[in-house]
Amino acid sequence: MQQRSNSQSIHNEGRLFLAILVIEKSQLQSVRHAAAVYDIPRTTLQRRRTGTTL
């Protein structure tokens, strides 16, 4: 079961990275749209872009 969690985490990190990349390259204009396209939480994407840690 641990391996499934690790692979899911890697998959999620990849989607976050791609979403940030397309926003920075101005291919998508809004964080909300990028979050929807890459199926990731909008708040997580916003926090990653600003460097906020919990």
PyMOL Python script that loads the backbone (N, CA, C, O; Angstrom):
from pymol import cmd

cmd.read_pdbstr("""\
ATOM      1  N   MET A   1       0.818  -1.196   0.000  1.00  0.00           N
ATOM      2  CA  MET A   1       0.000   0.000   0.000  1.00  0.00           C
ATOM      3  C   MET A   1       0.863   1.262   0.000  1.00  0.00           C
ATOM      4  O   MET A   1       0.475   2.271  -0.589  1.00  0.00           O
ATOM      5  N   GLN A   2       2.016   1.221   0.645  1.00  0.00           N
ATOM      6  CA  GLN A   2       2.910   2.369   0.693  1.00  0.00           C
ATOM      7  C   GLN A   2       3.362   2.787  -0.698  1.00  0.00           C
ATOM      8  O   GLN A   2       3.458   3.981  -0.982  1.00  0.00           O
ATOM      9  N   GLN A   3       3.640   1.828  -1.567  1.00  0.00           N
ATOM     10  CA  GLN A   3       4.101   2.160  -2.913  1.00  0.00           C
ATOM     11  C   GLN A   3       3.030   2.913  -3.690  1.00  0.00           C
ATOM     12  O   GLN A   3       3.348   3.821  -4.457  1.00  0.00           O
ATOM     13  N   ARG A   4       1.788   2.555  -3.505  1.00  0.00           N
ATOM     14  CA  ARG A   4       0.713   3.256  -4.196  1.00  0.00           C
ATOM     15  C   ARG A   4       0.651   4.715  -3.745  1.00  0.00           C
ATOM     16  O   ARG A   4       0.438   5.604  -4.569  1.00  0.00           O
ATOM     17  N   SER A   5       0.831   4.969  -2.471  1.00  0.00           N
ATOM     18  CA  SER A   5       0.828   6.335  -1.963  1.00  0.00           C
ATOM     19  C   SER A   5       1.993   7.132  -2.541  1.00  0.00           C
ATOM     20  O   SER A   5       1.826   8.297  -2.902  1.00  0.00           O
ATOM     21  N   ASN A   6       3.155   6.523  -2.629  1.00  0.00           N
ATOM     22  CA  ASN A   6       4.318   7.202  -3.195  1.00  0.00           C
ATOM     23  C   ASN A   6       4.121   7.525  -4.664  1.00  0.00           C
ATOM     24  O   ASN A   6       4.464   8.621  -5.108  1.00  0.00           O
ATOM     25  N   SER A   7       3.582   6.601  -5.415  1.00  0.00           N
ATOM     26  CA  SER A   7       3.382   6.850  -6.840  1.00  0.00           C
ATOM     27  C   SER A   7       2.306   7.910  -7.047  1.00  0.00           C
ATOM     28  O   SER A   7       2.408   8.718  -7.969  1.00  0.00           O
ATOM     29  N   GLN A   8       1.282   7.918  -6.207  1.00  0.00           N
ATOM     30  CA  GLN A   8       0.246   8.939  -6.306  1.00  0.00           C
ATOM     31  C   GLN A   8       0.824  10.303  -5.960  1.00  0.00           C
ATOM     32  O   GLN A   8       0.497  11.296  -6.609  1.00  0.00           O
ATOM     33  N   SER A   9       1.669  10.360  -4.956  1.00  0.00           N
ATOM     34  CA  SER A   9       2.300  11.618  -4.560  1.00  0.00           C
ATOM     35  C   SER A   9       3.185  12.166  -5.682  1.00  0.00           C
ATOM     36  O   SER A   9       3.173  13.367  -5.952  1.00  0.00           O
ATOM     37  N   ILE A  10       3.934  11.309  -6.320  1.00  0.00           N
ATOM     38  CA  ILE A  10       4.788  11.721  -7.434  1.00  0.00           C
ATOM     39  C   ILE A  10       3.933  12.236  -8.590  1.00  0.00           C
ATOM     40  O   ILE A  10       4.280  13.226  -9.233  1.00  0.00           O
ATOM     41  N   HIS A  11       2.829  11.568  -8.846  1.00  0.00           N
ATOM     42  CA  HIS A  11       1.913  11.982  -9.911  1.00  0.00           C
ATOM     43  C   HIS A  11       1.349  13.378  -9.614  1.00  0.00           C
ATOM     44  O   HIS A  11       1.286  14.229 -10.501  1.00  0.00           O
ATOM     45  N   ASN A  12       0.939  13.603  -8.362  1.00  0.00           N
ATOM     46  CA  ASN A  12       0.401  14.901  -7.971  1.00  0.00           C
ATOM     47  C   ASN A  12       1.452  16.007  -8.078  1.00  0.00           C
ATOM     48  O   ASN A  12       1.151  17.109  -8.537  1.00  0.00           O
ATOM     49  N   GLU A  13       2.672  15.715  -7.657  1.00  0.00           N
ATOM     50  CA  GLU A  13       3.746  16.697  -7.754  1.00  0.00           C
ATOM     51  C   GLU A  13       4.011  17.065  -9.209  1.00  0.00           C
ATOM     52  O   GLU A  13       4.270  18.226  -9.527  1.00  0.00           O
ATOM     53  N   GLY A  14       3.946  16.080 -10.080  1.00  0.00           N
ATOM     54  CA  GLY A  14       4.148  16.331 -11.506  1.00  0.00           C
ATOM     55  C   GLY A  14       3.085  17.248 -12.075  1.00  0.00           C
ATOM     56  O   GLY A  14       3.383  18.148 -12.859  1.00  0.00           O
ATOM     57  N   ARG A  15       1.838  17.016 -11.675  1.00  0.00           N
ATOM     58  CA  ARG A  15       0.751  17.869 -12.152  1.00  0.00           C
ATOM     59  C   ARG A  15       0.901  19.284 -11.607  1.00  0.00           C
ATOM     60  O   ARG A  15       0.636  20.251 -12.322  1.00  0.00           O
ATOM     61  N   LEU A  16       1.325  19.419 -10.349  1.00  0.00           N
ATOM     62  CA  LEU A  16       1.568  20.752  -9.789  1.00  0.00           C
ATOM     63  C   LEU A  16       2.669  21.468 -10.560  1.00  0.00           C
ATOM     64  O   LEU A  16       2.533  22.644 -10.898  1.00  0.00           O
ATOM     65  N   PHE A  17       3.756  20.761 -10.838  1.00  0.00           N
ATOM     66  CA  PHE A  17       4.869  21.340 -11.576  1.00  0.00           C
ATOM     67  C   PHE A  17       4.421  21.813 -12.952  1.00  0.00           C
ATOM     68  O   PHE A  17       4.764  22.919 -13.371  1.00  0.00           O
ATOM     69  N   LEU A  18       3.658  20.983 -13.656  1.00  0.00           N
ATOM     70  CA  LEU A  18       3.191  21.362 -14.991  1.00  0.00           C
ATOM     71  C   LEU A  18       2.261  22.566 -14.935  1.00  0.00           C
ATOM     72  O   LEU A  18       2.342  23.450 -15.788  1.00  0.00           O
ATOM     73  N   ALA A  19       1.392  22.609 -13.957  1.00  0.00           N
ATOM     74  CA  ALA A  19       0.472  23.738 -13.824  1.00  0.00           C
ATOM     75  C   ALA A  19       1.238  25.034 -13.590  1.00  0.00           C
ATOM     76  O   ALA A  19       0.928  26.057 -14.200  1.00  0.00           O
ATOM     77  N   ILE A  20       2.225  24.997 -12.720  1.00  0.00           N
ATOM     78  CA  ILE A  20       3.038  26.187 -12.463  1.00  0.00           C
ATOM     79  C   ILE A  20       3.788  26.595 -13.724  1.00  0.00           C
ATOM     80  O   ILE A  20       3.881  27.781 -14.038  1.00  0.00           O
ATOM     81  N   LEU A  21       4.310  25.634 -14.432  1.00  0.00           N
ATOM     82  CA  LEU A  21       5.054  25.901 -15.660  1.00  0.00           C
ATOM     83  C   LEU A  21       4.194  26.597 -16.709  1.00  0.00           C
ATOM     84  O   LEU A  21       4.632  27.575 -17.314  1.00  0.00           O
ATOM     85  N   VAL A  22       2.988  26.110 -16.931  1.00  0.00           N
ATOM     86  CA  VAL A  22       2.152  26.728 -17.961  1.00  0.00           C
ATOM     87  C   VAL A  22       1.667  28.115 -17.547  1.00  0.00           C
ATOM     88  O   VAL A  22       1.450  28.976 -18.399  1.00  0.00           O
ATOM     89  N   ILE A  23       1.497  28.331 -16.257  1.00  0.00           N
ATOM     90  CA  ILE A  23       1.126  29.671 -15.795  1.00  0.00           C
ATOM     91  C   ILE A  23       2.285  30.633 -16.025  1.00  0.00           C
ATOM     92  O   ILE A  23       2.086  31.741 -16.524  1.00  0.00           O
ATOM     93  N   GLU A  24       3.486  30.217 -15.665  1.00  0.00           N
ATOM     94  CA  GLU A  24       4.662  31.083 -15.826  1.00  0.00           C
ATOM     95  C   GLU A  24       4.956  31.375 -17.296  1.00  0.00           C
ATOM     96  O   GLU A  24       5.476  32.441 -17.624  1.00  0.00           O
ATOM     97  N   LYS A  25       4.630  30.447 -18.169  1.00  0.00           N
ATOM     98  CA  LYS A  25       4.857  30.664 -19.599  1.00  0.00           C
ATOM     99  C   LYS A  25       3.672  31.354 -20.258  1.00  0.00           C
ATOM    100  O   LYS A  25       3.630  31.504 -21.479  1.00  0.00           O
ATOM    101  N   SER A  26       2.718  31.769 -19.449  1.00  0.00           N
ATOM    102  CA  SER A  26       1.517  32.492 -19.898  1.00  0.00           C
ATOM    103  C   SER A  26       0.659  31.684 -20.867  1.00  0.00           C
ATOM    104  O   SER A  26      -0.041  32.258 -21.702  1.00  0.00           O
ATOM    105  N   GLN A  27       0.706  30.370 -20.764  1.00  0.00           N
ATOM    106  CA  GLN A  27      -0.146  29.543 -21.603  1.00  0.00           C
ATOM    107  C   GLN A  27      -1.542  29.423 -21.003  1.00  0.00           C
ATOM    108  O   GLN A  27      -2.517  29.215 -21.725  1.00  0.00           O
ATOM    109  N   LEU A  28      -1.634  29.553 -19.687  1.00  0.00           N
ATOM    110  CA  LEU A  28      -2.918  29.641 -19.008  1.00  0.00           C
ATOM    111  C   LEU A  28      -2.869  30.899 -18.157  1.00  0.00           C
ATOM    112  O   LEU A  28      -1.873  31.166 -17.485  1.00  0.00           O
ATOM    113  N   GLN A  29      -3.933  31.657 -18.188  1.00  0.00           N
ATOM    114  CA  GLN A  29      -3.933  32.966 -17.534  1.00  0.00           C
ATOM    115  C   GLN A  29      -4.273  32.908 -16.049  1.00  0.00           C
ATOM    116  O   GLN A  29      -3.799  33.748 -15.284  1.00  0.00           O
ATOM    117  N   SER A  30      -5.081  31.941 -15.619  1.00  0.00           N
ATOM    118  CA  SER A  30      -5.522  31.963 -14.229  1.00  0.00           C
ATOM    119  C   SER A  30      -5.128  30.702 -13.471  1.00  0.00           C
ATOM    120  O   SER A  30      -5.034  29.611 -14.034  1.00  0.00           O
ATOM    121  N   VAL A  31      -4.905  30.887 -12.192  1.00  0.00           N
ATOM    122  CA  VAL A  31      -4.601  29.763 -11.305  1.00  0.00           C
ATOM    123  C   VAL A  31      -5.803  28.829 -11.244  1.00  0.00           C
ATOM    124  O   VAL A  31      -5.650  27.608 -11.247  1.00  0.00           O
ATOM    125  N   ARG A  32      -6.978  29.399 -11.191  1.00  0.00           N
ATOM    126  CA  ARG A  32      -8.195  28.589 -11.111  1.00  0.00           C
ATOM    127  C   ARG A  32      -8.332  27.689 -12.336  1.00  0.00           C
ATOM    128  O   ARG A  32      -8.681  26.516 -12.207  1.00  0.00           O
ATOM    129  N   HIS A  33      -8.064  28.221 -13.505  1.00  0.00           N
ATOM    130  CA  HIS A  33      -8.165  27.424 -14.734  1.00  0.00           C
ATOM    131  C   HIS A  33      -7.093  26.340 -14.765  1.00  0.00           C
ATOM    132  O   HIS A  33      -7.376  25.200 -15.131  1.00  0.00           O
ATOM    133  N   ALA A  34      -5.879  26.682 -14.390  1.00  0.00           N
ATOM    134  CA  ALA A  34      -4.802  25.692 -14.377  1.00  0.00           C
ATOM    135  C   ALA A  34      -5.107  24.569 -13.386  1.00  0.00           C
ATOM    136  O   ALA A  34      -4.853  23.399 -13.675  1.00  0.00           O
ATOM    137  N   ALA A  35      -5.645  24.919 -12.232  1.00  0.00           N
ATOM    138  CA  ALA A  35      -5.996  23.906 -11.234  1.00  0.00           C
ATOM    139  C   ALA A  35      -7.062  22.960 -11.786  1.00  0.00           C
ATOM    140  O   ALA A  35      -7.003  21.752 -11.556  1.00  0.00           O
ATOM    141  N   ALA A  36      -8.022  23.504 -12.504  1.00  0.00           N
ATOM    142  CA  ALA A  36      -9.074  22.669 -13.083  1.00  0.00           C
ATOM    143  C   ALA A  36      -8.521  21.767 -14.184  1.00  0.00           C
ATOM    144  O   ALA A  36      -8.866  20.587 -14.254  1.00  0.00           O
ATOM    145  N   VAL A  37      -7.670  22.316 -15.036  1.00  0.00           N
ATOM    146  CA  VAL A  37      -7.099  21.549 -16.149  1.00  0.00           C
ATOM    147  C   VAL A  37      -6.246  20.396 -15.636  1.00  0.00           C
ATOM    148  O   VAL A  37      -6.315  19.288 -16.167  1.00  0.00           O
ATOM    149  N   TYR A  38      -5.444  20.650 -14.607  1.00  0.00           N
ATOM    150  CA  TYR A  38      -4.526  19.636 -14.092  1.00  0.00           C
ATOM    151  C   TYR A  38      -5.095  18.863 -12.906  1.00  0.00           C
ATOM    152  O   TYR A  38      -4.401  18.036 -12.314  1.00  0.00           O
ATOM    153  N   ASP A  39      -6.356  19.126 -12.555  1.00  0.00           N
ATOM    154  CA  ASP A  39      -7.063  18.401 -11.505  1.00  0.00           C
ATOM    155  C   ASP A  39      -6.282  18.416 -10.183  1.00  0.00           C
ATOM    156  O   ASP A  39      -6.011  17.372  -9.590  1.00  0.00           O
ATOM    157  N   ILE A  40      -5.933  19.618  -9.745  1.00  0.00           N
ATOM    158  CA  ILE A  40      -5.234  19.804  -8.481  1.00  0.00           C
ATOM    159  C   ILE A  40      -5.952  20.885  -7.675  1.00  0.00           C
ATOM    160  O   ILE A  40      -6.653  21.715  -8.253  1.00  0.00           O
ATOM    161  N   PRO A  41      -5.792  20.890  -6.361  1.00  0.00           N
ATOM    162  CA  PRO A  41      -6.445  21.921  -5.553  1.00  0.00           C
ATOM    163  C   PRO A  41      -5.897  23.312  -5.873  1.00  0.00           C
ATOM    164  O   PRO A  41      -4.684  23.513  -5.945  1.00  0.00           O
ATOM    165  N   ARG A  42      -6.801  24.260  -6.062  1.00  0.00           N
ATOM    166  CA  ARG A  42      -6.408  25.629  -6.385  1.00  0.00           C
ATOM    167  C   ARG A  42      -5.543  26.227  -5.277  1.00  0.00           C
ATOM    168  O   ARG A  42      -4.558  26.908  -5.562  1.00  0.00           O
ATOM    169  N   THR A  43      -5.900  25.980  -4.028  1.00  0.00           N
ATOM    170  CA  THR A  43      -5.140  26.559  -2.918  1.00  0.00           C
ATOM    171  C   THR A  43      -3.715  26.013  -2.866  1.00  0.00           C
ATOM    172  O   THR A  43      -2.776  26.751  -2.569  1.00  0.00           O
ATOM    173  N   THR A  44      -3.558  24.739  -3.151  1.00  0.00           N
ATOM    174  CA  THR A  44      -2.219  24.151  -3.174  1.00  0.00           C
ATOM    175  C   THR A  44      -1.380  24.790  -4.270  1.00  0.00           C
ATOM    176  O   THR A  44      -0.209  25.109  -4.063  1.00  0.00           O
ATOM    177  N   LEU A  45      -1.976  24.971  -5.419  1.00  0.00           N
ATOM    178  CA  LEU A  45      -1.270  25.608  -6.533  1.00  0.00           C
ATOM    179  C   LEU A  45      -0.875  27.039  -6.184  1.00  0.00           C
ATOM    180  O   LEU A  45       0.251  27.455  -6.458  1.00  0.00           O
ATOM    181  N   GLN A  46      -1.783  27.788  -5.589  1.00  0.00           N
ATOM    182  CA  GLN A  46      -1.464  29.164  -5.191  1.00  0.00           C
ATOM    183  C   GLN A  46      -0.319  29.196  -4.180  1.00  0.00           C
ATOM    184  O   GLN A  46       0.596  30.012  -4.293  1.00  0.00           O
ATOM    185  N   ARG A  47      -0.377  28.318  -3.207  1.00  0.00           N
ATOM    186  CA  ARG A  47       0.676  28.286  -2.179  1.00  0.00           C
ATOM    187  C   ARG A  47       2.029  27.919  -2.779  1.00  0.00           C
ATOM    188  O   ARG A  47       3.048  28.509  -2.420  1.00  0.00           O
ATOM    189  N   ARG A  48       2.045  26.960  -3.680  1.00  0.00           N
ATOM    190  CA  ARG A  48       3.306  26.568  -4.304  1.00  0.00           C
ATOM    191  C   ARG A  48       3.900  27.712  -5.119  1.00  0.00           C
ATOM    192  O   ARG A  48       5.114  27.915  -5.121  1.00  0.00           O
ATOM    193  N   ARG A  49       3.045  28.456  -5.809  1.00  0.00           N
ATOM    194  CA  ARG A  49       3.534  29.563  -6.629  1.00  0.00           C
ATOM    195  C   ARG A  49       4.124  30.675  -5.782  1.00  0.00           C
ATOM    196  O   ARG A  49       5.093  31.317  -6.189  1.00  0.00           O
ATOM    197  N   THR A  50       3.553  30.911  -4.612  1.00  0.00           N
ATOM    198  CA  THR A  50       4.046  32.000  -3.765  1.00  0.00           C
ATOM    199  C   THR A  50       5.112  31.551  -2.792  1.00  0.00           C
ATOM    200  O   THR A  50       5.746  32.379  -2.139  1.00  0.00           O
ATOM    201  N   GLY A  51       5.319  30.243  -2.687  1.00  0.00           N
ATOM    202  CA  GLY A  51       6.338  29.732  -1.775  1.00  0.00           C
ATOM    203  C   GLY A  51       5.893  29.657  -0.332  1.00  0.00           C
ATOM    204  O   GLY A  51       6.723  29.542   0.569  1.00  0.00           O
ATOM    205  N   THR A  52       4.608  29.720  -0.104  1.00  0.00           N
ATOM    206  CA  THR A  52       4.077  29.670   1.256  1.00  0.00           C
ATOM    207  C   THR A  52       4.203  28.258   1.811  1.00  0.00           C
ATOM    208  O   THR A  52       3.895  27.281   1.129  1.00  0.00           O
ATOM    209  N   THR A  53       4.657  28.164   3.046  1.00  0.00           N
ATOM    210  CA  THR A  53       4.725  26.871   3.726  1.00  0.00           C
ATOM    211  C   THR A  53       3.773  26.881   4.911  1.00  0.00           C
ATOM    212  O   THR A  53       3.459  27.935   5.462  1.00  0.00           O
ATOM    213  N   LEU A  54       3.329  25.722   5.285  1.00  0.00           N
ATOM    214  CA  LEU A  54       2.391  25.614   6.395  1.00  0.00           C
ATOM    215  C   LEU A  54       3.092  25.425   7.699  1.00  0.00           C
ATOM    216  O   LEU A  54       2.443  25.316   8.739  1.00  0.00           O
TER     217      LEU A  54
END
""", "prot")
cmd.dss("prot")
cmd.show_as("cartoon", "prot")
cmd.util.cbc("prot")
cmd.orient("prot")
